[in-house]
């Protein structure tokens, strides 16, 4: 990874480049809560290189992808011409437009997450839904790397998110992490009702690729834990809201 790529990974995360079990599972979750909205007008807010745009289009959705990073937006246009290069806090799109909006591990990277959420709600039709994945503070690993003495260290760093907020944010100022209360505050005063507020574990495809059946056992156990109090240790929040 070049220094420029490292800088981009620090600021904006790494999008999905390979379609694996983790992405397949999340797409099924999106489908489940979207229902008939998946066949309407859909926005992916922060589409990366366009993998979810491509898959949702294949399910019959009329998808627009929005991506802040120009290079990634250009790459996403290989699979769809409906890619907008803009910031999520200032959607250049009309109000009351979309049946479904997907924000997949994006709000933690934007300049103003509250504004990004408000813009998604503005752009939804009444009865439309926003599906949001973002990092859970309870997860014992910070997956976006840290800064230490002015240098960025890429990769998974254990227990960073368990530090007091002021220390945690000094090590990882480039990415937010959310408690349930943090998530709730993002929607205060907005015209939505909550359809789902869950925490999920990952699919651990990299571990399975290295260890085979042992990795599959780990995945099965952790995903079973989503139905127990141990879900507080999960990787990501999975929230679905409906505009009212």
N, C-alpha and C positions, 0 to 999 in steps of 0.2 A: 504494500500500500504506500503510495507516494505521500509526501508531506501535505500536498493539496488535498488529497483524498482523506487524509487523517483529519484535517481541519474541517472538511465537509461532514465527515462522520460525527465529529464532536458537536457541530452546530445543529445538524439536521437529522442525525441518525442514519441508519442504513436501511434502504427499502428492500422489499423482497425481490430477489433476482431469480430464485428457483422455486417452483411450485411444488410443495411437499405436503406431508400430512398435516402439519400445523396450519398452513394456509387453507387446506381443504376443510379442516374442522371449523375454522372461523367463518368460512364462506357459508357453511351449512347453518351456523348460528345466525348469520345475517339473514339468510333466506327464511329461516324459521320466524324471525320477528318482523321481517319485512312483509311477508305474505304477498298479497296482490300488488303491493307497492313496487315490488321487484320488476313488474312489467310496465311501470310508469317511467317518469322522469327521475333520474338518479344522479346525484353528485357525489363523487369521491373527493373529499376535501383534504388534499395532501396525497396525491396519487402515486408519488415516486415515479418509477419507470412504467407504470400502467398495468401491473399484473391483475389487480382486482378489477380495473376498468375492463380489461379483456374478458375476464371470467364472467362478470355480471352482464356484459353485453351478450355473451353466449347464452345467458339464461333469459334473454328477451328484454332486458332493460335498455332504455334510451339514456346512455351514460355520458355525462360530462366529467372530465377529470380536471382538477385544479392542482397545480404544483408551483411552488415558489421558486425552486431551483431551476434555472433556465436549461442547463444541460440535461437534467432528468426529464423536464417537460418535453424537450426535443426528442429524447429517446422514447418517451411514452407515445409520441405522435406516430411512431412506426405502426402501432396497433390501433390507433384511433385519431381521427382528425379533430375530435371535440376535446382538445386539451387547452386549458387556459393557464397562462403563466402569470400568476398573481398571488397576493398574500391572503391568507384566510381571514385576517382581521378586517379586510376591506374587499369583500366579494364584489366583483364587477358584474353582478347578476341581479335580476329583478327579485323583489319580494314575492312570496307566495308562488314559487316556481316549481319546487321539487316535492315529489312524493316520498323520497328517501334520500338521506345524506349519510354517507359513511365517513367517519374520521378514524383512521386506523393508525394508532401509535403516532399521533401528530401533535396534539395540543401541548404536549410537554416541551415541544421545540419552538413554538411560536413566541413572538415578542409579548403578546398580551392574550393570555388564554381566555380570560373572561370575554373580551371583545370577539374572539374567534367563535366562542359558543353562541354569543348573542347574534352574530351574523348568520350562523347556521340556522338558528331558530327563525330569524327574519326571512330567510330564503325558503323555508318549508311552507308548503300548503297547510291549511288547517286540516288536521288529521294525518299529516305527514309525520314521519318518524326519523330521528337521528340515532344512528348506532355508533357508539364511541368506545374505542379501546385505548387505554393509556396505562402507564406504569403504576403499580401498587406499592406504596411505601413499605408495606409489610413484607415484601419479597426480600429474602436475605442477601441478594446479590444486586449490585448496581451494574446494569448491563451496558451502560453507555461510556464506561471508562471514567477516569478522574484527571484532574489537574493537580500536580504536586510540584511546588517550587517553580512555577511558571512553565512547566512542561506537561504535555498531554500524554496520558498513558491509556491506550486503547484496550478494550476488553472487559471481561467480567471482574468486578471487585467486590469481595464479600463484606457484608456488614456495614457498608457505608451508609445505607439508608436508615440504620438504627441509631446513628449518631444524633445528638441534638441538632435541630434544624439549622441553626446558624453555622455549625461545623460541617454538616452534610453539604450545605449549599456553597461553602467555600471550596470543597473538594469537587463538587459537580455543579458549577454555576451555569453550565451549558444546557442543563436538562432538568425539568421539574419531575417530582414524584408526588403521588396523591394519596392521601387518606380518604376514607369515606366522607369525612367532614369537609375536606378540601373540595371534593367533587360536588357536594351538595351546594357549597357556596357559589360555584360557577353558575348555578341555575336559579339562584335567589332572584325573585321578582320577574322571572321570565314566564311566558304563557305556555307551560308544558305540564304534562303529567308523566309520572315515572312508570314505565312498563316493566323494566328489569334493572336491577342493581346488583350485579354479581361480581365475584372475583374468580378468575380462572387461572389454572396452571398452563404451562406451555406443552408442546408436543414432543420436545426434546429430540428432534430429528437428528441432530449432530451426534448425540450420545448413542442413539440407536444405530447410526451408521458405523460407529466404532465398536459397539459391544453387542449388537444383535438382540437376541431375546432378553438379555439382562436389561437393556435399555427399554425394551417394550414393557417389562414388568414395572420399572420405575415410572414410566408414563401412566400405566394403568392405575397404579397405586395413588399417584399424585392427582390424577383426574378424578378418581373416586373421592379423594379428600375434598373436592369442591362442594360436596354435599355434607360436609362436617365442619365443626368450628375451626379446623385447620386451614380452611379456605383463606383465612386472614394472611397466610403466608404465600398466597398465590402471586403469579407473575403480573397479571393485568386486571384492571377493572374492565368490566363489560357492562355498559349502561345503554339502555334504550329509552328514549323519551319521545313523547308524542305531542305535537303542537295542538293547543286547545284555543 
